[in-house]
Amino acid sequence: MAISNWPEAERPREKLLARGPNSLSDAELLAIFLRTGVAGKTALDLARDLLVEFGSLRALLEAGPDCFCRSKGLGKTKYVLLQASLELGRRHLAERVERVDMLADPRATRDYLMARLRDHAQEVFACLFLDNRHRVISFDEMFFGTIDGASVHPREVVRRAMAHNAAAVILAHNHPSGVAEPSRADENITRRLKDALALVDVRTLDHLVIGDGEAVSFAERGLL
């Protein structure tokens, strides 16, 4: 039976309008994105099959174009639409953090950094450069490594901070393993960066290690 023939309260679009997007399952949200099904399957049936095929919603969203487009019911057009939707979400978070004091809203900081760094397959070291009111000047991904680590150069971080005329910085990097627990190497480079930035009167407010669904704050751990 076509979704248009279902009771109105059970149709994903109408359900979203009546109850909000949080009321929908992953399959229902994906069905709205897909819009149409394939022969013998509604959009919701297809969405459920795709979630089983890829293993999770996240795996589907992170799939490369070749893998994504091989699946029945998908293609280049839907891949482009999906990637555009994901980027809109990231930019929405970026605008949110640009307007707030990063120390006053640590949840916004975590959400933004997780959205930017969590899904990288390699380790990425980034800096949030802030003004004297702790508002974001720039988010810069600076160093890239393998899944075992990244080579971080304090001199380059200092140079970038001065170029932005930053008053403070929040350091961040991801652990592709998904485990956010800081390593001894993470602690060592944090001390080096903090000392180097202090020489040019730039405060290091925090260092967040981004894992899979969690973030560990050096400031909260007393490691700064």
Secondary structure, DSSP 8 states (H G I E B T S, - for coil): --GGGS-GGGSHHHHHHHH-GGGS-HHHHHHHHH---BTTB-HHHHHHHHHHHHSSHHHHHH--HHHHHHSTT--HHHHHHHHHHHHHHHHHHHHHHHTS-TTT-HHHHHHHHHHHHTT-SS-EEEEEEE-TTS-EEEEEEEEE-BTTB----HHHHHHHHHHTT-SEEEEEEE-TTS-----HHHHHHHHHHHHHHHTTT-EEEEEEEE-SS-EEEHHHHT--
